[in-house]
Amino acid sequence: MTVAMSVVGVLAVAVGVAVSIALHEIGHLLPAKRFGVRCSQYMIGFGPTIWSRTIGETQYGVKAIPLGGYVRMIGMYPPRPADLTASDTAPVGRFAALAEQARAESDREIGPGDEHRVFYKLSVPKKLLVMIGGPAMNLVLAFVLLGVAVSGIGVPTVVPTISTVAECLPSTAPTAAKPQPDCLPGDPASPAALAGLRAGDRIVAVGQAPVTTWSDVLSAVRAARGTTLEFTVDWDGQRTVLPVSIAALTRAVTTDGKARVAPDGSVVTESVGYLGVSPAQGQVRQPLTQVPRVMGDMLGATGAALLTVPEKMVGIVQTVTGQADRDPNGPMSVVGLGRLGGEVAGGQLGAETVGAKAFLLVSLVVGLNLALFFFNLLPLLPLDGGHAVGAIWEGLKRAGARLLGRPDPGYVDVAKALPIAYAVSTVVIVMAVLLVYADLVTPVRLGG
């Protein structure tokens, strides 16, 4: 069953990745078509085409390498100015030749009647809408999925339902190595066991105070050492009131799960009320009004994480060369994301219920879409942000010319920046290959 669930988790993440890429490209395709640009291809993936079908003037297809996608729009690069002489327009150097070759290939895509359906003739606002449409779609998808996770599935958290009942009231003093001692023969029964509390009981009130969270129960118990509390519990729809004599227990004071140690080496302890139960994990649905706050937190965390990618990639190189262990907080490829989805569905990351697994799987896809949103907005060609910067520069040049009473400077020649695009593409491909290799040989293991 665990293997089957792991496969389900991998497939769920794979579908999430495919849908995220597909919708990103839809974000480019729809506004481009709306503004009259002829789009000859809409492809998911790169490399050899696995499947394709032409509908109208656009070929839709899926390629073999699922690491992205693209929409081919005709006329991405403006032609050379007509008033330049042949010697002026002759390519000089390898980079200039590359730009001219790309421009020539772009020109060949423009057929009779397509002269006014080219991308470069769009107004600056329309160019921005086409380019930003992809990342915006990822942001919208992330917001919708986060709403499903937070308000539909519910956030995994401890709830005031009893998971296990302790057998005893421990008599052994806590130590740094064992801040919560085990039961020994002869230890008295725990207050919960004596009162008849059972696993599955849902605590709805302590005394006269209703409780909605486990922290409500914990606060009441810790403060009631040596006294009796009445617990109202719900068992299969029937409510019962059980009086419980809360014991006083010496516990180690902990910080981040570790026992606090005094300067003399002894464990710092405190006397607290002890019930002897452990809470269950459940799904707590949050109101939709909380989704923007959670989204803001995730946007901030994702943006901060992307800023550390160059540094983290150094760690990836050290990992694959055997110089360091894999950083669990470092970047990963779609292969690593799929493996993580398999671990979630297989219950290896502590998510035992279907709801908890679904929440984590959806959260993985949310994180992927936020990463795609930020990454594609980087102001570098061939990324969407690079094309957006070109459009903004074109608008600024034209606005400046109008203010100074100068002739229209024309379209910004994005083809001149192709050497940068090739360099960025090479870096991205190398990073992708390195991450895939790292995820295969030294995967991130969050489940131990």
N, C-alpha and C positions, 0 to 999 in steps of 0.2 A: 504493500500500500504506500509506504514511504517513497519508493522509487517512482511509482505511478504519479504520486502527488508532486514529486520533484520535476517530472517531465511536464506536468501541467503548469507548474510555475515557470519553467523555461519557455514554454509555448506562450504563456500569457505575456511575459516580457517581450518576446519576439513580436507578438501581435501589437503590443504597445509601441515598440520602436517603429514598426512598419507604418502604423496609423499616424504616429507623430511626424514621420518624414513625409508621408503622403499629404497630410494636411498642411504642412509647411509649404510644400510646392503648390498646393491649391491656393494658398495665400498669395502666391505670385501670379498664378494662372488666371484667376477670376478677375482681378483688377486689370491685368494686361488685356484680356479679351474685352472687358468692358470699355476700355479706352481705344479699342480698335487695333491693337497690335496683333499681327499674325503670329501665332504660337505653333511651331511645326512639331514640337515634341514635348511630352510630359512623361518623364521617366523616374521610376523609383529604383535607386541603386546605380551602380556603374559597371563597366565591363560588358561582356557579351549579353545580348538580349535573350531572356528566357521566354518571354511572352509579350506580344504587342497586338494592338488593334487600332486601326485608324477610324476615327469618328469625325466626320466633317473634314476640317483641314488639319487636325491634330492627331498625331500618333501617340497613343497611350501605351505604356509598357512597363515591364519589370525586368531589371537586369540582375546579373549574378552576384554582385558584391553589394550587400545591403548597408553601405556606409554613407548614404546620403541620397541625393536625387537632384534633378534639375528640370527647368522649363526652358526650352530653346525658343527665344524670341528673335525674330529677324531684325536686322539693323541695329545691333547693340552698339556699333562703332560708327561715328559719322565719317563721311567720305573726306578725302583730302580737299582743302580749299581749292576752288577752280582757278583762282587767280595766281596760283603758284606755278612756276615753270617746271619743266621736267627735271632740271638739275636740282631745283629746290626740293622736289618731292622724292628724289632718289634716296633709298635707304642708306644710311651710313652706320656701319657696325652691325654686330649680331643682334643686339636688342632692337635696333630700328628695323632690321629685316623681319624680326619676329612680329613686330607691331604691324608692318605692312602686309605680312602673310595673313595675320588674323583679320585685318581690314578687308583684304581681298576675298577671304572665305566668307566674311559677313556680307559683302556685296553680292556674291554669287547666289545667296539665299533670297535676294530680293527679285521677285519675278515681275512680269508686266502687270501693272495695276496695284502693286504693293508699295509704290513710292511713298504713299502717305500712311502706311501701316507699319512703319518702322519705329523701334523703341526710341532712338535718339531724337526723334522729332516731338516726343511728348513734352508737355510743359514740365517745369521743375516740380510742382506739387504732384503731378501724376506720376512722374518717375519715382518720387519718394514713396507714394502709396504702393506702387508695384514692388519696390525693393523692400519696404518695411512690412509688407503684407505677410511675408513668410514668418519672420520672427514674431509678429503680432499674433499670428495664428497659434504659434506655440504657447504664447503667453495666455491666450484665451483658453486653449485646451487645458493648460495647467490649472487655471482658475476653476474651470468646470470640474475637472477630476478631483481637485482639492475639495470642492464643495461636496462631491459624492462621497469622498473619504471621510471628511470631518462631520458632515451633517447627515449623510445617508448611512454609511457603514458604522461610524462612531469611532472615537479615539480609544485605542486600547489603554486601559488604566485599571488600577485596583479598585474594586467595588466593595461595598459592605455586605458581601456574601462570603460565608465561611468556606474555605477550600479544604483545610485540614485542621484537626483538633489535636493538640499536643497531649501526649500520654501523661506527662508528669510536670511537677514544679521542680526545676533543677536545683540541686543542693550544692553543686560545685561552683566555686568562685570563678568568675570570668578571667581569662588571660588574654594577652595580646594575640597569641596564636589561635585561641578559641574564645572569641568574645561572647558567644552564645553556647554555653556548655550543653552536652548531651545528657539524656536521662541515664541514671545509674540505678541498679537494683536497690529497692528500698525507698526510692524517692516517692513522695506523696503524689497523688493524682493532681492534674492541673485543675484550676477552678472551672474551666469550660467543660472538662470531662465530668467533674462532679455534678455540675448543674444540668447535664444532659444536652448540651449544644452539640449539633451534628454537622458534618460536612453537607453543604447545600442550603443550610439555614441562611435566609437573608435578613439581616438586622435592619429593622425599619425605625427603631427608636431605642434610646438609652435613657432610662428614667422617663421623664415627661418630654424630652427633647427629641424630635424626629431627626434622623440622620440620612444624608444623601451620599456622603463620601466616606471612604475608609478613614480618612484623617479625622473625621468627626468622632468615629468610634475610638480611634487610638488616643485622641486627646482626652476623652472622657475616662478611659480606662487608666491611663498613666497618672491622672490626677486623683484617682479613687482608691489608692492602695490602702488596704486594711478596712475597707468599707464594703457594703453590699449595694450592687446596682441591679436594677430590673431591666432586662433586655426583652424587647418585643421583637419576635422573630416570625418570619413568614416561611411556612413550609407547605409547598404545593397549594398555595392560596389560603391556608388556614393560619391565623395569627395566634401565637402563644406568648405569654409573658413568663419569663424565667428569671427568678432571683439568683444572682451570682455573687459569691463572696470573693472580691478581688484581692489577690494575694500581693504582698510586698516582695519585690524581687530586686536583687542587686544586679544591675546591668552595666556593661562597659559603655562609656561614652564614646561614640564613634564619629568620625569625620570622613566623609566620602567612602563609607563602608569599612574603614579601618579603625581599630581601637586606639583611642588617644592615650599616649604614654606620658607619665609625669617625668620630671627631670631625674628622679631617683630610679627610674626604670619600671616603676609599678604602673598598673593600668588604672586610669581614672574611671571611677565608677559613680553611679547614682542609684538611689532607691526609687523605683517606679512601680506603678500598679501593673499586675500581670494577669492576663486572661487565659492565654494559652491557645490561641487560634491563629491561623494564617488566612489572609484574604484571597479571594479568587480574582482572576483578571476578567474584565468584561469590556464591552463596547459602550462608550458614553457618547451619545450624539450631541454635538454642539449646535447652537442656533446658527443660521446662515449669516447672521451679523458678525460672527466670529471669523468667518472665512477671510475677509480682507486683512484682518490683523495677522492671521497665520500666514497668509500669502506674503505680506510685508516682511515678516520674519524670515521666510524661506528665500525671498528675493535677496535680502541682505546677506544671508549666509551663503547663497550660491554665488553672488557677485564677489564676496570676499574670498571664497574658495578658488574661483577662477583666477584671481590675482596671484595666487600661489602656485599655479600650474607650472611655470618655468622651473621654480625651485623643486617642485615635486617630481618633475621629469628627471632631474638629476638623481633623485632617489630611486626612480624606476631603473635607470641605467645601472646604478650600484646594486640594485636587487638582482637583475638578470645576470650580472657579472659575478654574483656571489659575495659582494662586499657588504651587503646590509640586508636586513629583513624587510619584507613588504610592509609599507605603511598602510594600515587599514583605512586611513582618512585620505589617501591619495587618489588620483584619477584612475579610471578603469575604462576599458573598451566595452562594446556591446556584448562581447563574449563574457567579460566579467559580470556585466549587468545580468545576463541570462543565467549565469551560474548562481548569482546572488538570489535571483528569483526562484531558482530550484531549491536553494537552501531554505528560503522563506516558506515555500509551499510544503517542503518536506518536514517542517517543524524543527529545523536545526538551529534557528535563531530565537527560540523561546516562544514563538507564536504557535499556540496549540489549537486555538479555536479557528473555525472557518472565517469568522469576522476579523480576527487579528491578522490572519494571513492575507485576506483580501485588502485590508487597510494598508499593510506594508507593500504589497504588490502595486497597488494604485499609487502609493507614495513614491515608489521607484520611478514610475512613468512620469509623475509630476516633476520629480527632480531632473529627469532627462530633458523634459520640455523647457524647464527653466535654464538648464545648461545650454540647450540649443538657442534659446532666446538671446542670452548674453553673448555667446560665441559668435553668432551670425551678425551681431551688431558691431563687432570689432571693425574699426575704420580701415580695413585692409582689403584690397582685391585678392582673390575673387569673391570674398564674402559680401553679403548683402550690405553691410555697413560701408564697405569700400565704394560700392556703386552709389550709395546714398550720399557719401561725401562728395563724389564727383558731381552729382546733381546739385548739391548745395553750393559748391564752388561755381558752377555754371550760373546759378541764380545770383550769387554775389557779384560775379563779373558783370553780368548784364545790368544789375542795379547800379553798380558803380559807373558803368558807361553812360547810363541815362542821367545820373546826377552830374556827370562832368560834360555832358553834351557830346559824347563821342559815339562813333558808329557801334552798332551791335557787334560784340566780339564773336558771336556765333556759339556753336556747341563746344563743350569741353571734350577734348579728344582723349577718352578713357583708354584708347588703345596704347597710348604712350606709357601707361602705367602697367602694361602687361608683364614686363620683367619682374615687377614687384609681385604680381599675381602668381607668376611661375615659382618665384622663390617661396611665397607663402604656401602655395599648394604642395611644394616639395617638403616643407617643414611639417605640414599637417599630415601628409602621407607617412612620413618617417615616424611621427609620433603615434599615428594610428597603428602601424605595423608593430612598433615597439610595445604598445599597450596590449595588443592582441597576444603577442608572444609572452609578455609578462603574465597575462591572465591565464595562459595555458600552462606555463611551467611553474609560476609562483603566484597562484591566485590569492586574492584577499579572502581570508577566512575569519568571518565574524562570529561563526558558530563554534569556535574552538578547535 
